[in-house]
Amino acid sequence: MSPQIKIAPSILSADFANFGAEIEAVEAQGADWIHVDVMDGHFVPNLTFGPPLCAAIRRHISTVMDVHLMIAPVDPYIEAFAAAGADILTAHYEAGPHVHRTLQAIRTAGCKAGLALNPGTSVEVVAPLLDLLDLVCVMTVNPGFGGQSFIASQIDQVARLKQIIGDRPIKIEIDGGVDPATAPELVRAGADVLVAGSAVFRGGSVDNPAPYGDNIRAIRDAAQLALMEDA
């Protein structure tokens, strides 16, 4: 895997009335991926986006559309999100009883397969599924809302996950509470992809996108410095 840390702004913190322009602005300011948080008001206590929104914003995304499905059941919607243009589809381990089948379905639909783990789920559950995974998303907040406080105990989970994955080409993504203060310990533990919402979009706008770039660089620089110090 590339040593370059990926920064994936979550559009949950963008201007909902201006998604296309927001995505183009944040990509121009250095975003590596675009993270789309799909919530159903059932699996998590919030409602956000569905396949039509993903299809509408796809043409504005020139990097990677990283779609995080916080929904249950998930299997009936995989084909729709794949057709909407998702590059990566991440389902929750906790969302259904047949996670192996879910990951197979994601790959069959033509997407890279991700598995998300809530803070209360041990990373040990990943071990039997490694051959089906391209990404594991470790939640460092309880899913449902942006802007929550970082759960520091998850850093140990990330380190253990890195051991389980070994040298396999599976990315470790972190979602929740990522900012320049938390990024260093996360990448030291093994994180490759950092999802950040308010920490990226804070202080900027489509008309004033420079703060987006400043925020992205602050997170990336803090993460890269930590890796350099440990090298």
N, C-alpha and C positions, 0 to 999 in steps of 0.2 A: 504494500500500500504506500501511497505517496506520503512523505512526512509532512506535507503541507496540510495544515488544519483547515477544514472547510467551515465557513460561516454561513448558516442557513437562516436568514431572517424569517420570522413567522408573520404572515400577513394578518394574523389575529390582532396585531397591534397597529396595523396600517389604517388608513382612511377608507372605511367601507364604501364610501360614495365614489372612490377614485382608484379602485384596485389596479387597473391597467397602468395608469401613470405612476402609481406608487411602486409597482413591481419594476417598471423600466427604470425608475429613478434609483431604486436601491441596488439593482444590478449594475447600473452605470457607476455606482459608488463603491463597488467591490464585492457584492454578494456572490457567493459561489453557487448556492442552491436557493430555491424558494420553497419554504415549508408551509404547507396548507393543513391547518388543523380542522378536521371534520368531526363534529360533535352532534349527538343525536338527542340530547335531553333525557336519555334513558340510561345508557352506559355511563355517561358523565352528566353532571347537572348543568348543562348549557346546550344551546342550539347554535350551529354556525352554518356550514356550507354543504352543498350536495354536488352531484355530478354536473348539473348545468353551470354552476359557478366555475367549476374546474375547467370545463370546456370553454367558457367565455374568456378566462384569463390565460389559457394555454398559449395563445398567439402572442401574448406579451412577455412570455418567459423564454429566454434564449439559453438559460443554463439548465438546471435540473428541477423538475416539478416533483417535490418530495411530499407525498400525500399521506398524512397520519390519520388513520381511521379509528377514531374513538367512538365506535358504534357497536351495537350488538342487536341482532346477529349481523355478522359481517359478510358471510359468503354470498348472500343474494345480491350484493352491491359491487362485488369485485369487478365484474365485466363492465359495468357502467362507468366506474372510475377509470378503468384501463382505457375504455373507449374515449373518455374525456381528455386523455393525454398524459396521465400520470406516468412518470418514469420509475418511481419507487412507490410501492404500496406497502404501508406498515400497518399490520393488525395487532391488536392486543392479545397477549397470551390469555388474559382473563375473560375475553369476550365470547368464548364458546368452548365446547367440550372437545372439538376435533381440530386442534391447531395444526396438526400435520397436514390434514386435508386442506385447510385454509391456505397454507403456504404453497402447497401444490397448485391450488387454483390460481393464486397470484402469478406464479411463474407460467402456468399454462396460458394466462391472459396476456403474457408478453411483458410483464413488469418485473423489476427486481423486487425481491421479497424481503420485507422487514418485519421484525417482531418487537413489539413494545412491551415493557415490563413496568407495572406500577410499583411504587415504593415498597409495598408490602409483599412483593413477589420475589423469591430468591432467584438469583441469576443461574442457579444450578439447573433450572428447568430447561435451559437452552441446550444443554449437552446432547440430548437425543435428536436435536433438530438442526445441527450445524450444517449438514449437507444440503439443506434447503434454504439456507439463509445468505443474504447479501449484506444485511444490516441488522444490528440490535439497538433499539432505542431504550435507553435507561431514563425513566422519568425521575427527575429530581425535585418534582413537586407532585402533589396529587392532581391528576388531570381534571380539566374542566374550565379553568379560568387562567388568563394571563396575569402576570404581575405578582405571583405568589412568592413566598420566601423559600429560598433554597434549602433542601434537606441535606445537610452536610454528611450524614451517615451513609448516603448513597455513594460517596467517593470510594469507600471500601468495596462496595458492590461492583463498581466499575473496574477496580483492580482485579477482583476475582474473575470477572467476566473476561478480562484480557487474558488471564491464565487459561481459562477454558477454551477460548478461541485459538490460542497459540499463534501459529504462522498462517492460518487460513485467511483468505482475502475477504474478511467480513468486517465491515466498518462498525465502530461503536459511536453511536449518536447520543447526545445528551439533550434533554428537553426539560427546561424549567429552571428559572433563576440564574441563567447564564449571564455573566457580565465580566468586566476586566478583573474583578476581585476573585471570582470563582473559577474562571477559566484555567489559571495555572495548575491548580491541584487536579482538575479534571483531566487535562492532557497528560500530566505526570502519571495519572492512574491508567491511562490508555485510550482516552477519547480521541476520535478522529474528526467528528462533525459536531459543531456546537450550534444548537438552535437558540436564537435569541429574538425576543419580541420587543418589549418596551426598551430594552437596552440598546437596540438598534434604531428604533423609530423615534426615540425621545429627542425632542428639540428641533426636529426637522419637518419638512413638508415637501410636496411636489415643487412648490415655488422656491423652496429653500432646502435643497437636498444635501448640501455640504455636511450638515451634522450627521446624516446617515453614514457618510464616508468616514467621518471622524470616529463615530461610534464603532463601526466595523473594524477600523484599524486599531482602535484601543483594545478590543477583544482579541484580535489576531496577534497584535504585538505582545500582549501579556502572555498569550498561550505559547507563541514561538520563543519568547525569552525564557520561559520555564523549561522548554525542551532543550534549548541551547545550554542552559545552566547545568542540566542533568547529563549532557552529552560527554 
